[in-house]
Amino acid sequence: MIWLNYSLKMLSPLQCQSWLTDTEWQYAQTLSEKRARQFCNGRALVRKMLRHIQAADTNDIAISLPSDKAPTLIVGEKHWYLSLSHSKEAIAAAISINEKIGLDIEQIKPRQFKQLQQGHTALQHAPDLNTFYQQWTLAEAYSKYSSNALLEVLRSGLPGQIRHKYFTLPGYMLCLVHHNSDTEITLSENGAILPVSIRNNINAPG
């Protein structure tokens, strides 16, 4: 089971403060305004989601501070899988108690994607902008899932089959990579669990 949560409008750090631990709030004060918003909104989104799932208290949810490694999530004494992503005003988070995951969200905007395809095997088969963003988010999400450097994934290409799911949101493309061949994804917006569940199977990259 995977819970996927997103918001297309970030709050101010102060609006997120009640969802943060004292250590996290102090850390946020050391960041630039942009980084602080991303940091605070990511943690608020995860805790709102977990409040619906397990009624967990803020201090019972430990999320590691940013580093060169993927974030870790401990709920009570149990390890959960976590992936976070942000782009422009959007923030997204995916969590699972039993399944490795990788997540990426990107704002869709005009760009000369043909130039980016040069030397990047993972982006070679994108005939249009929408497909380009599908392939880009898949590469980013797989990079997080596999712990392989993004540049290496872009250059070397993706495995023949990756279990993944795309979500086209207003102005954004979101991609979730996951481990199990048949999993249920519950989608929510702004922390409120919505009655949208998707049973997913293996998809091969285009």
Protein Blocks (a to p, Z undefined) as FASTA:
>chain_A
ZZddddfbdcdfklmmmmpcfklmmmmmmpcfklmmmmmmmmmmmmmmmmmmnopafklp
ccddddfbdcdddehjaccddddddehjbccddddfkbccdddddddddddfklmmgopa
klmmccbfklmmmmmmmmmmmmmmnopafklmmmnopafbdcddddddehiacddddfbl
bdcddddeehiacfbdcdddddddZZ
